[in-house]
Amino acid sequence: MMVTPEQMTQYRRTLKTRQVTAEARLDTQFAHAWEIARQLATILYTDFGAERVYLFGSLVDREQFHGRSDIDLAAWGIAEEAYLVAVAAVT
């Protein structure tokens, strides 16, 4: 079965539309993940006395961010006895 030039043109248009839509969805997810990361950092600072919170992983680089990316945070200054409670609070 041969694909006609018209069919190929339609295929390319559809593919481009899907790519643009997927990229826009990913941009929205990226912005939302940053918002959540800020909220989690605030919880670690205010509720658990973190002295420093560091974001790492795919959320620091939009090119590395994908649909299954998570939020990676490291925190310093949380009391040892509060560590597991803090992890539970931000998970």
FENJOQUI-V564827 format. One record per residue. N is the residue number from 1. PHI is phi in degrees with one decimal (999 if undefined). NEAR is the number of other C-alpha atoms within 12 Angstrom. D_LAST is the distance of its C-alpha to the last C-alpha in whole Angstrom. Layout:
n->N phi->PHI near->NEAR d_last->D_LAST
n->N phi->PHI near->NEAR d_last->D_LAST
This chain:
n->1 phi->999 near->3 d_last->52
n->2 phi->-94.7 near->7 d_last->52
n->3 phi->-92.7 near->10 d_last->50
n->4 phi->-77.4 near->10 d_last->52
n->5 phi->-57.7 near->10 d_last->51
n->6 phi->-66.1 near->11 d_last->50
n->7 phi->-65.0 near->12 d_last->48
n->8 phi->-64.4 near->13 d_last->46
n->9 phi->-61.5 near->13 d_last->46
n->10 phi->-63.6 near->14 d_last->44
n->11 phi->-58.9 near->15 d_last->42
n->12 phi->-63.6 near->14 d_last->41
n->13 phi->-62.2 near->14 d_last->41
n->14 phi->-62.9 near->14 d_last->38
n->15 phi->-60.8 near->14 d_last->36
n->16 phi->-61.6 near->14 d_last->36
n->17 phi->-60.5 near->14 d_last->35
n->18 phi->-63.8 near->14 d_last->32
n->19 phi->-65.3 near->14 d_last->31
n->20 phi->-63.4 near->14 d_last->31
n->21 phi->-62.7 near->14 d_last->29
n->22 phi->-64.3 near->16 d_last->27
n->23 phi->-66.7 near->19 d_last->27
n->24 phi->-64.2 near->16 d_last->26
n->25 phi->-62.4 near->17 d_last->23
n->26 phi->-66.3 near->23 d_last->22
n->27 phi->-60.2 near->21 d_last->23
n->28 phi->-64.5 near->18 d_last->21
n->29 phi->-62.8 near->23 d_last->18
n->30 phi->-61.7 near->28 d_last->18
n->31 phi->-62.6 near->20 d_last->19
n->32 phi->-65.7 near->18 d_last->16
n->33 phi->-62.8 near->28 d_last->13
n->34 phi->-63.3 near->27 d_last->15
n->35 phi->-60.5 near->16 d_last->15
n->36 phi->-64.6 near->22 d_last->11
n->37 phi->-59.4 near->28 d_last->11
n->38 phi->-63.2 near->22 d_last->14
n->39 phi->-63.5 near->20 d_last->12
n->40 phi->-65.7 near->30 d_last->9
n->41 phi->-62.0 near->32 d_last->12
n->42 phi->-60.5 near->24 d_last->14
n->43 phi->-60.9 near->26 d_last->12
n->44 phi->-64.1 near->34 d_last->12
n->45 phi->-70.1 near->24 d_last->15
n->46 phi->-81.0 near->17 d_last->16
n->47 phi->-90.1 near->22 d_last->14
n->48 phi->-124.5 near->29 d_last->14
n->49 phi->68.1 near->21 d_last->17
n->50 phi->-59.3 near->25 d_last->16
n->51 phi->-89.6 near->19 d_last->19
n->52 phi->-152.4 near->19 d_last->18
n->53 phi->-127.6 near->25 d_last->15
n->54 phi->-121.0 near->23 d_last->16
n->55 phi->-95.4 near->23 d_last->15
n->56 phi->-141.2 near->20 d_last->16
n->57 phi->92.1 near->19 d_last->16
n->58 phi->-67.7 near->21 d_last->17
n->59 phi->-73.4 near->31 d_last->16
n->60 phi->-85.6 near->22 d_last->19
n->61 phi->-136.5 near->17 d_last->22
n->62 phi->-55.3 near->21 d_last->22
n->63 phi->-65.8 near->15 d_last->24
n->64 phi->-90.7 near->16 d_last->22
n->65 phi->-70.0 near->26 d_last->19
n->66 phi->-141.9 near->24 d_last->19
n->67 phi->-61.4 near->21 d_last->18
n->68 phi->-110.7 near->13 d_last->16
n->69 phi->-65.1 near->22 d_last->14
n->70 phi->-115.2 near->23 d_last->11
n->71 phi->-108.7 near->32 d_last->10
n->72 phi->-105.5 near->25 d_last->10
n->73 phi->-126.9 near->30 d_last->11
n->74 phi->-122.1 near->24 d_last->13
n->75 phi->-132.1 near->27 d_last->14
n->76 phi->-117.5 near->20 d_last->17
n->77 phi->93.3 near->21 d_last->18
n->78 phi->-82.4 near->24 d_last->16
n->79 phi->-59.1 near->19 d_last->18
n->80 phi->-54.8 near->15 d_last->17
n->81 phi->-71.1 near->11 d_last->17
n->82 phi->-100.8 near->17 d_last->14
n->83 phi->-56.5 near->21 d_last->12
n->84 phi->-65.3 near->15 d_last->10
n->85 phi->-66.2 near->17 d_last->10
n->86 phi->-64.4 near->29 d_last->9
n->87 phi->-59.0 near->23 d_last->6
n->88 phi->-62.9 near->13 d_last->5
n->89 phi->-68.8 near->17 d_last->6
n->90 phi->-108.8 near->25 d_last->4
n->91 phi->-101.9 near->17 d_last->0
